[in-house]
Amino acid sequence: MARIDRIMTIAFAALQVASINSRRGILYISAFTNNHNVASFQGLGRTSTHDVSRRLLHKSTVLQTSHLNSLANENAEDISTPETDELNSHSSYMKKYVVIRKNRQSMAFRNGSPLVFSGSVQSTVQYGDSNPDDVKNHKLEMGSLVGIVVDHENDTDPKKRGSSGRRGKGKKQTTEVKYNQYLVDQSTKVVNAYTMDGDFVSKEDDAQKIHKKISNGRLIGYGFFNPISMYRAFIFCHQTSHPELFKSVKATINEKHGERETTEKVLELVLRSKIKDAIRARMIQNLPSSDTDSYRLVNGEGDGLSGLVVDMLGDVAVIMASAAWCELYKDTITRVITDVLHNEHPLYSKFDEPLGIVWRNTPLRLKQDGYILEETSSESIDVEKEATPVIITENGIKYKTY
């Protein structure tokens, strides 16, 4: 297994390198050789770069499939499930779970993909001591920290396509989004069921059925819930790709802090880990360097942080948000990125002056994700007078950016 993990690390690093160079249009690509040295393969143009990227992607996919099969066959005993004492514990923090269907449609994110489609959600469950009359508790709120659990039973309800159940030409393909949300009161063992919109459905005095569904399921990761987006959950820590980080997140959740404190502790753990990974991937490419100090440090889903982008422009870090969770935890994200760059980056930590931090967002993308930004002041800003240019260097050429 150690050899497989080492090969996977090398393959994913090479793939990241290919992705970075391909996006920047560079006419060469760097990749690891068998002796772990970096070698450059000269190309004739963008097509050659893409061709090498494609080959690396294919090889990485084969390795990933082999790795996942090996994990399933050799480490079946390591499959994580929510422990019984975890579900029965009393805490001010209400543990929340999203149960997804076990079928072919959910195969991708069960094996490592970070985005959970709305049609794959079977139910949501909240554990804790709460007042069922509190309307806010009837459904998971946007940005809730959730555990993603795969149902232990195969989904026998096939998704029909078109009116005849086949993929007919010209017929619009739709997926029905319908699931119940369960609120389990740990002190009374009463379960209240609600629709996905929060309307009351039923009440049961025995939580055993819900408890069994969670405890028998497979906990594959942790992420943020979004009741509006077509992606009901973003898995920012997956057991398959980040097993050690997954264990740390699980331990932090079980420390039983308050809800906001727990969420921010978990988010900080994940951000620190993935930003450091992103820094290492760019350092392999000699980014930043004396010739180039403008580059993309964090590229959203490519670095395991869907919806979050960080561009380095000289001595300024521009953080861009296109997902609701980023705006909801803006302060935590800004604090962690600032701290990692200032104190742990091999280059930026040696700067005499701290880096500038700028927060940007994309209102249209955020609106699609269900997050509406507050209206800004109607007072216009004179860009020519107010904006201060930042001098950046790319391939030895200097530019002014605003």
Sequence and secondary structure as in RCSB ss.txt:
>XXXX:A:sequence
MARIDRIMTIAFAALQVASINSRRGILYISAFTNNHNVASFQGLGRTSTHDVSRRLLHKSTVLQTSHLNSLANEN
AEDISTPETDELNSHSSYMKKYVVIRKNRQSMAFRNGSPLVFSGSVQSTVQYGDSNPDDVKNHKLEMGSLVGIVV
DHENDTDPKKRGSSGRRGKGKKQTTEVKYNQYLVDQSTKVVNAYTMDGDFVSKEDDAQKIHKKISNGRLIGYGFF
NPISMYRAFIFCHQTSHPELFKSVKATINEKHGERETTEKVLELVLRSKIKDAIRARMIQNLPSSDTDSYRLVNG
EGDGLSGLVVDMLGDVAVIMASAAWCELYKDTITRVITDVLHNEHPLYSKFDEPLGIVWRNTPLRLKQDGYILEE
TSSESIDVEKEATPVIITENGIKYKTY
>XXXX:A:secstr
 HHHHHHHHHHHHHHHHHHHHHHHT SEEEEE TTS EEEEE SSHHHHHHHHHHHHHHHHHHHHHHHHHHHHH 
GGG     HHHHH   SS EEEEEEEESGGGHHHHTT SEEEGGGEEEEEEEE   TT GGGGS  TT EEEEEE
EEEE  S    STTSS  TT         EEEEEETTT  EEEEETTS EEEEES  HHHHHHHHHSEEEEEEEE
 SSSSEEEEEEEETTT HHHHHHHHHHHTT   HHHHHHHHHHHHHHHHHHHHHHHHHHTT S SS  EEEEEEG
GGGT TTEEEEEETTEEEEEE SHHHHHTHHHHHHHHHHHHHHT TTGGG SS  EEEEEE HHHHHHTT     
  S    HHHH   EEEEETTEEEEE 
